[in-house]
Amino acid sequence: MFERFTEDARAAVLGAVEQAERAGAAAVDDGHMLLALLAQSAEGTGSRAAFALTALGAVDRRESIAAALAEARRRGGLSQADTEALAGLGIDVDEIVSRVEEAHGAGVLAGAGRRGSGAGGARRGRGLRAWASHLPFTRDAKDVLTKSLRMAMARRDRSIGAHHLLLALTARPGATSETLAEHGVTYGELERVLFAGGGEG
């Protein structure tokens, strides 16, 4: 599948691994992909995803997005909607998280500290297969990769770009898409910005 990825999409996947390594995470999740796309956008890579994230104001709100993703990880990946639904059943997620952290350490539900923050060191120039074997991808992250392929195929695009990854992140329910929506980046808004001219993806 990775042979169909454009250079910017490959860089986003490698960037997600770097984000996870930097955080000392046990695996790469969909939030790490979003953070990698935002980092690319801030660097001005010129990709369509970077254009869309900049146009929708997400690049200017990177710190807020990162903080929201960190809070969702602290809750074990539960979205705010999940947390509110559980509260409706009388379950206080914040209280549970606090008790778990008291017993097992801060960030335990986020997977922090399970790997050393420099585990093996993130180095550019290694193949995607080496990266993938170095740090596993969560089911959510794998689902984003698969969904991006399906989206590219549905649009009859020849390759998978970083913008397909971004679209996939907004199309999946969960904390990452919720965070994006709270910051003005929805699937509908992305489609409007990316495909307003009706051009090829």
C-alpha positions as CSV (number, residue, x, y, z in Angstrom):
1,M,0.0,0.0,0.0
2,F,2.8,2.5,0.8
3,E,4.1,2.4,-2.7
4,R,0.9,4.3,-3.7
5,F,1.6,7.1,-1.1
6,T,2.9,10.4,-2.4
7,E,6.0,11.9,-0.9
8,D,4.0,14.2,1.4
9,A,1.8,11.2,2.6
10,R,4.9,9.2,3.3
11,A,6.5,12.1,5.2
12,A,3.2,12.4,7.2
13,V,3.4,8.7,8.2
14,L,7.1,9.0,9.2
15,G,6.3,12.2,11.0
16,A,3.6,10.4,13.0
17,V,6.2,7.8,14.1
18,E,8.4,10.7,15.2
19,Q,5.6,12.3,17.1
20,A,4.9,9.0,18.9
21,E,8.6,8.5,19.7
22,R,8.9,12.0,21.0
23,A,6.0,11.5,23.3
24,G,7.3,8.1,24.5
25,A,4.2,6.4,23.2
26,A,3.9,2.6,22.9
27,A,2.3,2.9,19.5
28,V,1.5,5.4,16.7
29,D,-2.1,6.5,16.9
30,D,-4.3,8.7,14.6
31,G,-3.6,11.7,16.8
32,H,0.1,11.4,16.0
33,M,-0.8,11.5,12.3
34,L,-2.7,14.7,12.8
35,L,0.2,16.3,14.7
36,A,2.5,15.3,11.9
37,L,0.2,16.8,9.3
38,L,0.1,20.0,11.4
39,A,3.9,20.1,11.7
40,Q,4.2,19.7,7.9
41,S,1.8,22.5,7.4
42,A,3.6,24.8,9.8
43,E,6.8,24.1,7.8
44,G,5.1,25.2,4.6
45,T,5.5,21.9,2.7
46,G,3.1,23.1,-0.1
47,S,1.0,20.0,0.1
48,R,-2.8,20.1,-0.3
49,A,-3.2,19.0,3.3
50,A,-1.0,21.9,4.4
51,F,-3.0,24.3,2.3
52,A,-6.3,23.1,3.8
53,L,-5.1,23.1,7.4
54,T,-3.8,26.6,6.9
55,A,-6.9,27.9,5.2
56,L,-9.1,26.5,7.9
57,G,-7.0,28.1,10.7
58,A,-5.8,24.8,12.2
59,V,-2.1,25.6,11.9
60,D,-2.6,28.7,14.0
61,R,-4.3,26.6,16.7
62,R,-1.8,23.7,16.8
63,E,-1.1,24.1,20.5
64,S,-4.8,23.9,21.3
65,I,-5.2,20.9,19.1
66,A,-2.2,19.1,20.7
67,A,-3.5,19.9,24.2
68,A,-7.0,18.5,23.3
69,L,-5.4,15.3,21.9
70,A,-3.2,14.9,25.0
71,E,-6.3,15.2,27.2
72,A,-8.1,12.6,25.1
73,R,-5.1,10.3,25.5
74,R,-5.1,10.9,29.2
75,R,-8.7,9.7,29.2
76,G,-7.6,6.5,27.5
77,G,-8.7,7.8,24.0
78,L,-12.3,8.6,25.0
79,S,-13.7,11.5,23.1
80,Q,-15.5,14.3,24.9
81,A,-18.8,12.9,23.5
82,D,-18.0,9.5,25.0
83,T,-17.1,11.2,28.3
84,E,-20.4,13.1,28.3
85,A,-22.4,9.9,27.5
86,L,-20.8,8.1,30.4
87,A,-21.5,11.1,32.6
88,G,-25.2,10.6,31.7
89,L,-24.9,7.1,33.1
90,G,-23.4,8.5,36.3
91,I,-19.8,7.6,35.4
92,D,-17.3,10.3,36.1
93,V,-14.5,9.6,33.7
94,D,-12.2,12.3,35.2
95,E,-12.6,10.8,38.7
96,I,-11.8,7.3,37.3
97,V,-8.7,8.7,35.4
98,S,-7.5,10.4,38.6
99,R,-7.8,7.2,40.6
100,V,-6.0,5.2,38.0
101,E,-3.2,7.7,37.8
102,E,-2.9,7.8,41.6
103,A,-2.4,4.1,41.6
104,H,-0.4,3.6,38.5
105,G,1.2,7.0,37.6
106,A,0.3,10.0,35.5
107,G,-0.4,9.3,31.9
108,V,-0.8,5.6,32.3
109,L,-4.0,5.4,30.2
110,A,-2.3,7.4,27.5
111,G,0.5,4.8,27.2
112,A,3.1,7.3,28.3
113,G,6.3,6.0,29.6
114,R,5.9,2.5,28.1
115,R,8.8,3.1,25.7
116,G,11.8,5.4,26.2
117,S,11.3,8.7,24.5
118,G,14.3,8.0,22.3
119,A,13.7,4.3,21.7
120,G,15.9,3.6,18.8
121,G,16.0,7.3,17.8
122,A,13.9,8.7,15.0
123,R,16.0,9.0,11.9
124,R,15.1,10.1,8.4
125,G,16.1,8.1,5.4
126,R,14.9,4.8,6.7
127,G,12.3,2.9,4.7
128,L,8.6,2.9,5.7
129,R,8.9,-0.8,6.5
130,A,11.7,-0.1,9.0
131,W,9.6,2.5,10.6
132,A,6.5,0.4,10.7
133,S,8.4,-2.5,12.4
134,H,10.0,-0.1,14.8
135,L,6.8,1.2,16.4
136,P,3.4,-0.4,16.0
137,F,0.4,1.4,14.7
138,T,-2.9,1.3,16.7
139,R,-6.0,-0.1,15.1
140,D,-7.3,3.5,14.7
141,A,-4.1,4.6,12.9
142,K,-4.3,1.5,10.6
143,D,-7.9,2.3,9.9
144,V,-6.9,5.9,8.8
145,L,-4.4,4.4,6.4
146,T,-7.0,2.0,4.9
147,K,-9.7,4.7,4.8
148,S,-7.3,7.1,3.0
149,L,-6.8,4.4,0.3
150,R,-10.5,3.9,-0.1
151,M,-11.1,7.6,-0.4
152,A,-8.4,7.9,-3.1
153,M,-9.9,5.0,-5.0
154,A,-13.4,6.5,-4.7
155,R,-12.1,9.7,-6.3
156,R,-10.2,7.7,-8.9
157,D,-6.9,9.3,-7.7
158,R,-3.8,7.5,-8.8
159,S,-2.0,7.9,-5.5
160,I,-2.7,8.6,-1.8
161,G,-1.8,12.1,-0.7
162,A,-1.5,13.7,2.7
163,H,-4.9,15.3,2.1
164,H,-6.4,11.8,1.8
165,L,-5.0,11.0,5.3
166,L,-6.5,14.3,6.6
167,L,-9.9,13.5,5.1
168,A,-9.8,10.0,6.7
169,L,-9.0,11.6,10.0
170,T,-12.1,13.7,9.8
171,A,-14.3,10.9,8.6
172,R,-13.7,8.5,11.5
173,P,-15.6,8.9,14.7
174,G,-13.5,9.5,17.8
175,A,-11.3,11.9,19.7
176,T,-9.2,13.0,16.7
177,S,-12.1,13.9,14.4
178,E,-13.9,15.5,17.4
179,T,-10.8,17.6,18.1
180,L,-10.6,18.7,14.5
181,A,-14.3,19.6,14.4
182,E,-13.9,21.7,17.5
183,H,-11.2,23.6,15.7
184,G,-13.2,24.2,12.6
185,V,-11.9,21.3,10.5
186,T,-14.7,18.9,9.4
187,Y,-15.0,16.6,6.5
188,G,-17.4,18.9,4.8
189,E,-15.1,22.0,5.2
190,L,-12.1,20.0,4.0
191,E,-13.9,18.9,0.9
192,R,-15.0,22.5,0.2
193,V,-11.4,23.7,0.5
194,L,-9.7,20.8,-1.3
195,F,-12.1,20.2,-4.1
196,A,-13.9,23.6,-4.6
197,G,-12.5,23.7,-8.1
198,G,-13.6,20.1,-8.8
199,G,-10.1,19.2,-9.7
200,E,-8.4,15.8,-9.3
201,G,-7.3,14.7,-5.8
